[in-house]
Amino acid sequence: MTALAPHRRRFRAPGNIFWAAFALRVACILIGHTYKIKADADHFTYGFEAARIARSLVHGHGYGNPFNGLSGPTAWLPPLYPLLIALAFKLFGIYTRGAAFFLLVCNSLFSAAVAPAVYEIAARCFDANGFARRSSSKVEPVALWSAWMWAIYPAALQYAIHWIWEMSLSTCLFTWTIVFALRLRRIGASPAHEAVDARPSLLWAGFGLLWGLTALSNATLLLVLPVSALWILWPDLTHPPSRATLIQPLRAAALACAVFLVTLGPWVARNERALHAFVPTRANFGIELWQSAHFYWRGFPWGSAMSLWPGDPEFQRYVRLGEVRYAQEKGVQAVSTLRAHPVLLARNTAYRIYFFWFGVPHPSEGKVAGEITRTVNYGFLSVAGLLGLGLALRQRAPGTWLFALVFLLMPLPYYLVTVQARFRHPMEPLIAVLAVYLFRSTSSRSAPSSFEQRKAPA
């Protein structure tokens, strides 16, 4: 087996970080009995719409019925996580503790797999270029601190151990797309290593596959795909050595597009056949927009987007029209409401921006200290990440513009439509890296960094 090149080994996280992250999450599941999920609302809090779809699949009713009662085929959610739940239900029983434990362990695996990606991102963008190496004998202190922070910090593992939902899977896939983008742009590789840094066609194919799977898990993240690809190609597009050398990266990028389309294609074809409409990812945008336009929620909708009572006239209309037509109707109503109330739109958008970065409201449960701690922690991470991004842009750290594009684009649908604390989770690996970079960059102006000392001539 061929050994990895020295610069490749340098970007690989120590294996104990992944295993510590995975073991900690599984231990929390077992100690906290988080697999014991309440059976209220006919188990709806056990996986919500995703588990309803999974139950429909196991019962032989197809990919549909995301609420209580039979409502027909659906594209309410992309299929990746509902299919995983269906596998758990098939193996361990519908809404059983065994199935919940299996799913939470899978979540823990996905969440732990983010740690090596966090390590490589930090190592390529900061450690390989000598940023924030003060007072450290380690070659890659930012990478080590960032990966360990992700491995053991409570905020990083909460969704893996408590939620039967797609956050951990989506975060894993999205973070690895960032890693592949950095590899393709050769961030952190010295000129001597650029020739062996990667096999471009293979990396581009992996990039396309990862984005296809991401689309099948959390379609909102697709906003980052085009700018990510453009960022990779930018040096070749702006300063090509020759026309011949420009053709090769464009062919490789076309390969990534083909792999992406092949990965997403079966889902699109299924929607065309089952829903009689072109639905590339999800079909419920109009419903979510309509719910968010209600003035009395301050831009933060409580409860499910659809009634859980099969006898509700609104639910019966949803069934009668079908999901696509119903969503179109609600979308028209929502746009009409928002056009008639521009101040409402501006106010709710401002609320949602605040909620995304500084914490969404919680129902009053009398736990004031816990709520204050949660809000302070949530907001502190956002501030640290944003300040770290600003510092990285100022110091022109490689890869920083890609991070800035993620911070700019990924939250946009949540600003405009709806917001939850879990929606920020795919950004939190980058927030962890930037927060560590920020705090490791603090030093007196007169004191040279350990990296500068090592570079100084004897």
N, C-alpha and C positions, 0 to 999 in steps of 0.2 A: 504494500500500500504506500503510495507516495506521501511523503511528509509535507505538512503545510509550510509554505514560505514563512520566514521569520516575521514579516509584517502581518501576515494572516494570523499567526499564533498570538501576536500582540493584541489583536482585537477580539480574541476569544475569551469569554468570561470563565473564571474558575468554576468547575462543575459543582463545587459545594454550594455556590450561591443558588443555583436552580434547585438543588435538592433540599436546601434549607427552606427556601420559599415554599416549595410543594409540601414538605413535611409540616411546616407551621400552619398552613391553610387546612390541611387534613386534620391536624390536631385540634384546631379551633372548631371544626365541624363536629368532631367527636365529643370534645369537652363541652361545647355549648349546645349540643343536640340540635343544631340548626336544621337538620333534616326532618325534624318533627314540625311539620307545617300545619297551621290551623286549617280546619275543614270548613270555615265559614263561606257563605255564598256558593255552596256546592263546589268547594275547592278552588274557587276562582283565583284566590291569592297564590295558589300553587301553579306558577307559570303563566297566569293570566291568559291572554288570547293565544299565546304560543302553545300552551298545554291543551287548550280547547281544540286547536287544530290537530295536535298530536293524538288526542283522544278520538277525534273523527277519523283519522287515518287508521288507527288500530281497530276501530269498530267497522271499518270497511266503507265509510261514507266519503272517502277521498279527502283531498286537501281543502277543507272548508269548515264552516260552522264555528267561527271564532268566539261566539258568545254562548249564552244559554239558549238551547233550542236549535232546530235545524234551519239554516239560512242559506244553504247552497255553497257553491265554490267561492273561494276567497283569494285575494292577493293582499290581505290586510298586512301581512308580514312577509318578508323574504323567507325562503324555505329552510335555510341551513340549520338554525337552532330548533325550530319546530320538528324537523326530521330527527335531530338528536334526541329530543324529548320522546318522540314516537319510538325510537329504539329503546330508550329506558323503559317506557311503558310496556313494550313488547317483552322485554327481558324480565322485568321485575313486577309488573302489574300496574294498572292505571291508578295514579294518585297514591301510590304506596310510599312508605318511608324508604324502602329499598331503592326505588327509582329516584327519589329525591337525593339520597346519599350518592348514588351513581352520578347524577347530574352535577352535584356540588363538587365531587372529586374531579370530574371533567373540567368544570370551571376552574378549579384549583390548578389543574395541569396547564390550562391556557394562560392563567394569570402568572404562574411561575415561569412559563416560557417567555414572558415579556422581559424578565430580568437579564438574560443574555443579550437581548436586543438593546435594552437600555445601556448595558455595558459597552456594546460596540458603537452605539451612537455617540456616547460621551468620549470613548477612546479615539474615534476617528476625528471628531470635530474639535475637541479641546486638548486631550492629552498628547495626541500625536504632534500637535503644533506648539506645545509648551505652555498652554494657557492654564492658569490657576494651579501651578505646581508648588506653591509656597509651602515651606515647612513639611515636606514629605519626602521620605526615602523611596516611595513607590514610583514606578515608572508611569502608572496610570491612576492617580488618586481620584480624579473626577469620575472615572468609570467605576472604580471600586465602590466609592461612596454612593454613587447613583444607583448601582445595581443592588447593593445591600439595603439602601433606603427602600427601593421597590420591594425587595424580598420580605422585609420585616415591618414596614410602617403600617399601622392599622388601617389608615385610609386607603392604602393600595390593595388591601385584601378583602375589604368589606363586601364588595359585590360578588366575589368568588364564593364566599362562604354563606351568604344570606339569600342571594337572589337566584331564582331559576329564570334566567333571562339571558340575553345574548351579550351583555357588556364585556365579560371577560374574553369571550371568543372574538368579538369585534376588535377589542383593544389589542389582542395578540396579533391578529392579521394586519391591522393598520400599522402597528409599530414596526412589524417586519417589512412592510412596504417602504417605510422610511429607511430602514437598513439597506434594502436593495437599491434604493435611490442613491444613497451615499456611496455604495459600492460601484454603481454604474458611473457616477460622477468622479470616482477615484479619490474621494475625500480621505485624507490621512495617509495616502500612499505617496512615498517619495518618488521622484522621477526614476530612480533606479529600479523601482518595483512596479511602475505603471504597466510595463509590458506583460507582467505575470499577474496583475491584480485580479483579473477575472477573465472568463470566457464570455464576451459580450452577449452572444446570441443566447447562451444558456441563462445568463442573468436576466436578460430582457424577457425571456419566456417565463422565468420564475416571477418576475415583476408583474407580468400580465395575469398569471395564475392567481397570485396573491390578491390582486385587485378584483379579479372575478369573484373569488371567494368572499372578499370584503363586501362586494355589492350584494351577494346572497345572504349576508349577515346583517349589515347596517348600510342601507343605500345612501343615507345622508352623507357618509364619508366620501362618496364619489366626487363631491365638489373639489376635492384636493387632487384627484387623478390627473386632469389635464395640465394643471400648473406644475405638478410634480414631474410629469414627463417632459414638459417644456424646460423646466429647471435643469434636468439631466442633459438635455440636448443643447442648452444655451451656448456653451463654449464652442461646440461644433458648428452651430448655426451662425454665430456672430464672427468667429475667427477661424474659418475652415482653412487648413493648409492648402487644400486643393479641392476641386469638385469631386474628384475620385474618392478622397478621404471622407467627404460629406455623405456619400451614398451609403457607406457601410453602416453608420449609426442609424440612418433613416430606415434602412432595411431591417435592422434589429428592432427598432421601435415599432415598425409595421408588424413584426412577428409578435411583439407583446400585445398589440391591438387584436391580432388574430386569436391569440390564446385567450385573451379577455372575453372576446365575443363567443368563442366556443364554450367557455365556462358558463357564461350567462345565458347562452342560447336556449338550452332546454327549458329553463324557467320562462323565458319570453314565449316560446312556442306553446308551452302548457297554458299560459294565460290567454293566448290567442284562441286556443281550442276551447278552454273551459269558460272564459269570460267574454269571448267574442269581441275582444278589444285589444289594442296594442298597449300592454302594460309592461314596461321594461323592468320595473323593480316592485313598486307598491301601488295600491289602488285607492288608498284612503286619505290622500292629501286634502281633498275638499272637506271631508268630515272633520279632520283635525283643525283646519282653518276656521270652519264654521264654529266649532266649539271654542276656539281661542278668541273669537270676536265678541263673545258675551261680555258686556261692560262690567258686570258685577264680580268678575274674577280677577281683576287687576292683571290680566294677561297670564294668569296661572290657573289652568282648569283643574278642578278637583274631580275625582272619580273617573270612571271609564267613559270612553267616547261614545258608547252605545249602551242603551238600557239593558240590564241583565234579566229583565222580566220579559219572557216571550210574548206576553199579552199586551205589552206597551204599544200603542198605535204607531209610535215612531219606529220601533223595531219591526213591526209588521210592514211598514212602508219600505224599510230597508230590504226586507225579504222579497216583497212584491216587485220592487224595481230592479233588484239586483245591486250588487256592491258598486259597480262602475257607474251606473246611471244615478244611483242615490248620492254617490260622492260628487258627481258633476253638479247635481242639483244643489247640494249643500255648499259647494264651492261658489256657485253663482250667488247664493244668498249671502255668503260671507263677504264676498267682494262688494256687493251692494251695500251691506252694513258698514264696511270699512270706508268706502267712498263717501258715504253720508256722514261719517263721523271721523274726520281726519285727526282731530285732537285725541280721540279715543285710541286710534292706531298709534300715534306718537307716544302717548302716555304708556300704553301697554308694552310697546317696544322698549321703552326706557326701563320699565319694570323688569322685563325679561333679560335685558342686558345685565342689569344689576343681579338678578337671581342666578344667571349663568356663572358669574364670577365670584359672587359673595354669599351664595346660599339661598336656596328656595325655602319658602315658609313651610313649617310643619304643623300638623294639627296639635292643638294644645293638649298636652298629656300631664301637665303638672311637674315635669322634670326640667325645671328652669336651668339648673347647673349644667345638665347634659346638653340642653339646647344651646346654651351660650358656648360651651366647649366645642360643639359641632360647628357652629357658625364661625367662631374665631379660627378654628383649624382650617375650614374650607376657604375662608377669605385669605388667611395667611399664605396658603399654598399658591393661590392665584397671584397675590402681590409678589411673592418671591419669584414665581415663574415669569411674570411680566417684566419685573426689574432685571432678572437674569437675561431675558431676551433683549431688552434694551441695551444692557452692557455688552452682550455678545455682538449686537449690530454695531455698536460704537467701536469695539475692538476688531471688527471685521473677522470674526471667527468663521472658519469655513462651514458651510452648511446652514448658517444662521438664516439666510433668506428663505430657505425651504421651511424652517420652523416658523418664520414670520407669516408665510403664506398659510400655513396650517392654522395659526392663531387667528388670522384674519378671516379665512373662508369657512372653516368647519362650523363655527357657531352661528353663521348667518341664518339658516332655517330655524334654529331655536330662538333667535332674536325675533323673528317675524311670525312664528306660528305657536310654538309651545316650548316649555323648558322644564327639565327635571334635573336633579343633582347628578343622576347617572349619565346624563348626556355629555358631561364633561370628561367622563372617564377615559375615552380614547386619547385625549390630549394629555392625560396625567403622566404617562411616561416621559414625555418631553418636558412637562413642568418639573418633574423630579430632577432631570438632568440639568435644566437651567437654574433651578434653585440651588443645587449643589455647586454649580459653577459660580453662582453669585456669591455664596458665602465663602468659597475657597479663594475668591479673588480679593478678599479684604486683606490689606497689608499696608504698612506705612509707606509713604511715598519714597522715603530715602532708602528703604531696605530692598535690595535686589532679591528676586525670587530664587529659589533653589535651582530652577532650570537655568536662569541667567548665570548663576554661579558656576554651574557645571559647564556652561558654554564658554566662560571667560578663559582666555589663554593663561597657561601656567607661567 
